[in-house]
Amino acid sequence: MADAFMNGAFLPLSEAKVGVMTHALHYGTSIFEGIRGNWNPEEERLFIFRVREHYQRFLQGCKVMRMSPPYTAEELSRITVELVERSGYRQDIYIRPLAFKGTERVAVLKLQDLEDSLVIFAIPFGAYLDMEAALRCCTSSWRRMEDTMIPPSAKIGGLYVNSVLAKTEATLAGFDEAILLTQEGYVSEGAAENIFLVMDGKLVTPSISDNILGGITRSSIIQLARNELGLETVERNVRRSEIYTVGECFLTGTAAHITPVGHVDNYQIGSGEIGPVTRELQRLYFDVIKGRNPKYRHWCTPVPTTVARAHL
Ligand SMILES: Cc1ncc(COP(=O)(O)O)c(C=O)c1O
């Protein structure tokens, strides 16, 4: 069994190691992705959701950090399928690609002087947030990072200190998740999720210029809502106080899927429970990510089972 791929070779995750002087460990000089493999029990195989789009975003992030993994998005997708096949998992999994500055030198060095390393690993992964119970969220006192500080459109390791501080503050105060505002005070996103509001028969979500990560779940939901429910999405600045009066609010992300929000800053949102639009989108989305909806099957890359491969 191999559940990791590191610098060109498949190996067990327990053998994929770095030294304590690794630059990325000290200075956050890494780019990562989070990809889900969803187990389809009827077909008895895993489907990897929008793997190419994840690797396109990954490679854009690598460019920002002046890293050049020696693979295209297509090649990374193929390596990932092989990795998952070799792992033999028969359950929902999470795939973590990580490109990092692997040079073992303690100094704030120039990116162009540092060596790139690449690891991809797959681990079993269930629910990240409770998708049935509507979350209690708070507005964080930490503001979302600006593009002029650390580009928030790239999944840069060091950037996530911002999310971790916000999540920590929220949970220590008894909330489930944090919502971060931009420096100007507009809603940006959750600590690791995009945010949507259901208002006046439309979806509303902060735009890319509000320092969000351009979520792949976000883009999937925009398309599913339009195509399947006839709901358009407006991408615009969202004021914090607007959330308090909407009918429904939900968070989206690879880990979080579609998670309803029942309260924000102790204001009840709608009924305080999962709303009808959120429930319908969840239902659609879960079928899509498991490869059950033929219309969106092209978003799902099937992992050949070892048995199937033996017959090729
Ligand atoms: C800060 C942040 N926003 C949004 C998202 C949602 O993005 P995606 O749907 O591509 O997982 C994530 C998760 O990767 C995230 O870390």
The ligand as a Gaussian input file, in Angstrom:
#p B3LYP/6-31G(d) Opt

LIG

0 1
 C       -9.870000      30.132000       2.984000
 C      -10.709000      29.201000       2.186000
 N      -11.794000      29.667000       1.557000
 C      -12.586000      28.870000       0.826000
 C      -12.318000      27.520000       0.702000
 C      -13.197000      26.656000      -0.160000
 O      -12.522000      26.311000      -1.340000
 P      -12.832000      24.949000      -2.103000
 O      -14.291000      24.927000      -2.328000
 O      -12.055000      25.033000      -3.357000
 O      -12.386000      23.855000      -1.201000
 C      -11.205000      26.983000       1.344000
 C      -10.889000      25.553000       1.228000
 O      -10.009000      25.175000       0.524000
 C      -10.371000      27.841000       2.101000
 O       -9.297000      27.373000       2.715000

